[in-house]
Amino acid sequence: MDLNNLNSDPIVVVGGGFGGLATVQTLLAKSDGTPVILIDEGNRFLFKPLLYELLSGELQLWEVAPEYSDLALELGFIFLQEYVVEIDEIEQKLITSSEIEITYSQLVISTGVTTDYSLLENLEDYACGFANLNDFRIIKKLITKINNSTESTNPIVIAGAGPTGVELACKISDLIKDRIQIYLVDKGDKILPNCKSFNREKAIDAIGKRNIRVYLDYYIKSVNKTFLELSSTDNGTNNFIKIDYSTLLWTAGLKPSKLKFEYHFLNQNEKIKVNEFMQIDEYPNIFFVGDITYNEKSPFPSSAQVAMQQGSLVAQNIISLRQGNARKPFKFEDLGEMLSLGVGNASITGYGITLAGPLAFKIRRFAYLMRMPGFLLSFKSSGSCLFSKKIINHLFSQSL
Ligand SMILES: Cc1cc2nc3c(=O)[nH]c(=O)nc-3n(C[C@H](O)[C@H](O)[C@H](O)COP(=O)(O)OP(=O)(O)OC[C@H]3O[C@@H](n4cnc5c(N)ncnc54)[C@H](O)[C@@H]3O)c2cc1C
């Protein structure tokens, strides 16, 4: 591919996660012939909600993380594996770590978030997140090691009882057959505070059936190589607990992946404050999508569902902008929520339907595979064609 020989300045999307790929897909579906370039530092799109099934071997790497080069061929965009280091908003160009410069007509930034290890001293040395394929490989190795050993070890501690912490605890517990106790720690007073009540109840049941102990109203105050200290969030009680641990998994804090450009716009939560069109007023040709964004007036959660809806809207607004038409504001449509709760088990709430157990697990997996960009890639290959596409489409057409 020769970047100097494009027929016009391309539309460039930085970050090939849910937001970036949804943008690319919609742009291509409504194409006016402008080249679309997707830039990502990695070589694979990662369908993060299915990382648990990758851990358990219920799905394979190529199903959960297709290569961008395959998606580019299937969908018809240009893929560049590069890390974007800087954006020059005045000259309308970006620069990558190998000093490639690309001039854009419109730019979409969807660089997502990563585990925040800065929240506690030594955290990076002693903890592992669950946000990318590297983390997956470390945890997979840990599970294999536990299963191949006859010795008992200290507990695994998981920080954060949001969806990632809870889903990870249930899955690991099943995979190590409850041999080692898992401590799930959260500074809040309940697990899954932002989830649907049905899903929370099912998660409480799932945790109760496994070798998982929950510490609510506690936060991890300090961590060392062999022990960590929990402290009660209730200042009055001054309650400390010392825990000798074997592994610390950190799901309790995320931070945006930063570009030089973004530093000007990060707020207290280190997110980019966007207007209703997913933009900053001063820069009409730049759009922001996904987990890096927030809107004070009409808040939305950080989720794949939101990122995809934003990506789709931003692509339509780019086309409107190019055609001189009015842009549309972003409005989040909540299409439901699905949780993985151990091997072969899940809970679903959406479209007035609540369902838990093995059937929910199969529907969740199938509904997610249906949302895979270049869906045919996974549909052709997946052994999970247990439901008709029509039924799943009806139930969970865009739900994540
Ligand atoms: C384990 C797990 C399970 C989850 N389960 C669910 C779920 O069930 N439902 C749900 O709705 N959400 C779920 N989420 C959250 C969801 O995955 C995120 O909200 C979603 O991925 C956000 O999309 P995004 O496009 O903003 O960022 P991402 O999907 O994180 O993509 C960002 C991309 O940008 C790239 N990038 C970053 N910086 C640069 C740079 N400078 N240059 C080039 N490329 C760069 C990264 O490599 C990455 O590919 C889950 C998350 C995790 C970690």
The ligand as an SDF file (V2000), in Angstrom:
LIG
                    3D

 53 58  0  0  0  0  0  0  0  0999 V2000
  -12.4340   -8.4950   30.0970 C   0  0  0  0  0  0  0  0  0  0  0  0
  -13.4090   -7.4610   29.6000 C   0  0  0  0  0  0  0  0  0  0  0  0
  -14.7340   -7.8040   29.3880 C   0  0  0  0  0  0  0  0  0  0  0  0
  -15.6410   -6.8590   28.9080 C   0  0  0  0  0  0  0  0  0  0  0  0
  -16.9440   -7.2370   28.7170 N   0  0  0  0  0  0  0  0  0  0  0  0
  -17.8240   -6.3350   28.2320 C   0  0  0  0  0  0  0  0  0  0  0  0
  -19.1880   -6.7050   28.0000 C   0  0  0  0  0  0  0  0  0  0  0  0
  -19.5960   -7.8540   28.2540 O   0  0  0  0  0  0  0  0  0  0  0  0
  -20.0190   -5.7760   27.4610 N   0  0  0  0  0  0  0  0  0  0  0  0
  -19.5970   -4.5150   27.1690 C   0  0  0  0  0  0  0  0  0  0  0  0
  -20.4030   -3.7010   26.6750 O   0  0  0  0  0  0  0  0  0  0  0  0
  -18.3360   -4.1200   27.4000 N   0  0  0  0  0  0  0  0  0  0  0  0
  -17.4340   -4.9950   27.9160 C   0  0  0  0  0  0  0  0  0  0  0  0
  -16.1420   -4.6180   28.1630 N   0  0  0  0  0  0  0  0  0  0  0  0
  -15.7450   -3.2080   27.9050 C   0  0  0  0  0  0  0  0  0  0  0  0
  -15.4870   -3.0060   26.4350 C   0  0  0  0  0  0  0  0  0  0  0  0
  -14.5930   -3.9810   25.9420 O   0  0  0  0  0  0  0  0  0  0  0  0
  -14.9350   -1.6010   26.2050 C   0  0  0  0  0  0  0  0  0  0  0  0
  -15.8850   -0.6840   26.6970 O   0  0  0  0  0  0  0  0  0  0  0  0
  -14.6850   -1.3790   24.7210 C   0  0  0  0  0  0  0  0  0  0  0  0
  -13.6360   -2.2150   24.2880 O   0  0  0  0  0  0  0  0  0  0  0  0
  -14.3410    0.0810   24.4450 C   0  0  0  0  0  0  0  0  0  0  0  0
  -14.0710    0.2370   23.0710 O   0  0  0  0  0  0  0  0  0  0  0  0
  -13.0260    1.3290   22.5750 P   0  0  0  0  0  0  0  0  0  0  0  0
  -13.1030    1.3170   21.0880 O   0  0  0  0  0  0  0  0  0  0  0  0
  -13.2330    2.5990   23.2980 O   0  0  0  0  0  0  0  0  0  0  0  0
  -11.5930    0.8000   23.0640 O   0  0  0  0  0  0  0  0  0  0  0  0
  -10.8650   -0.5750   22.8560 P   0  0  0  0  0  0  0  0  0  0  0  0
  -11.7960   -1.6410   22.4470 O   0  0  0  0  0  0  0  0  0  0  0  0
  -10.0570   -0.7720   24.1050 O   0  0  0  0  0  0  0  0  0  0  0  0
   -9.8590   -0.3020   21.6400 O   0  0  0  0  0  0  0  0  0  0  0  0
   -8.8180    0.6290   21.7010 C   0  0  0  0  0  0  0  0  0  0  0  0
   -7.7910    0.2590   20.6320 C   0  0  0  0  0  0  0  0  0  0  0  0
   -6.9030    1.3600   20.4700 O   0  0  0  0  0  0  0  0  0  0  0  0
   -5.5930    0.8770   20.2500 C   0  0  0  0  0  0  0  0  0  0  0  0
   -4.6760    1.9630   20.6230 N   0  0  0  0  0  0  0  0  0  0  0  0
   -4.5730    2.5990   21.8100 C   0  0  0  0  0  0  0  0  0  0  0  0
   -3.6800    3.6060   21.7340 N   0  0  0  0  0  0  0  0  0  0  0  0
   -3.2090    3.6080   20.4650 C   0  0  0  0  0  0  0  0  0  0  0  0
   -2.2630    4.4170   19.7740 C   0  0  0  0  0  0  0  0  0  0  0  0
   -1.6740    5.4630   20.3610 N   0  0  0  0  0  0  0  0  0  0  0  0
   -2.0060    4.1270   18.4800 N   0  0  0  0  0  0  0  0  0  0  0  0
   -2.5910    3.0920   17.8520 C   0  0  0  0  0  0  0  0  0  0  0  0
   -3.5200    2.3020   18.4680 N   0  0  0  0  0  0  0  0  0  0  0  0
   -3.8170    2.5610   19.7530 C   0  0  0  0  0  0  0  0  0  0  0  0
   -5.5200   -0.3640   21.1430 C   0  0  0  0  0  0  0  0  0  0  0  0
   -4.5310   -1.2580   20.6810 O   0  0  0  0  0  0  0  0  0  0  0  0
   -6.9340   -0.9410   20.9900 C   0  0  0  0  0  0  0  0  0  0  0  0
   -7.0160   -1.9060   19.9590 O   0  0  0  0  0  0  0  0  0  0  0  0
  -15.2100   -5.5320   28.6310 C   0  0  0  0  0  0  0  0  0  0  0  0
  -13.8600   -5.1790   28.8420 C   0  0  0  0  0  0  0  0  0  0  0  0
  -12.9670   -6.1290   29.3160 C   0  0  0  0  0  0  0  0  0  0  0  0
  -11.5170   -5.7430   29.5330 C   0  0  0  0  0  0  0  0  0  0  0  0
  1  2  1  0
  2  3  1  0
  2 52  2  0
  3  4  2  0
  4  5  1  0
  4 50  1  0
  5  6  2  0
  6  7  1  0
  6 13  1  0
  7  8  2  0
  7  9  1  0
  9 10  1  0
 10 11  2  0
 10 12  1  0
 12 13  2  0
 13 14  1  0
 14 15  1  0
 14 50  1  0
 15 16  1  0
 16 17  1  0
 16 18  1  0
 18 19  1  0
 18 20  1  0
 20 21  1  0
 20 22  1  0
 22 23  1  0
 23 24  1  0
 24 25  2  0
 24 26  1  0
 24 27  1  0
 27 28  1  0
 28 29  2  0
 28 30  1  0
 28 31  1  0
 31 32  1  0
 32 33  1  0
 33 34  1  0
 33 48  1  0
 34 35  1  0
 35 36  1  0
 35 46  1  0
 36 37  1  0
 36 45  1  0
 37 38  2  0
 38 39  1  0
 39 40  1  0
 39 45  2  0
 40 41  1  0
 40 42  2  0
 42 43  1  0
 43 44  2  0
 44 45  1  0
 46 47  1  0
 46 48  1  0
 48 49  1  0
 50 51  2  0
 51 52  1  0
 52 53  1  0
M  END
$$$$
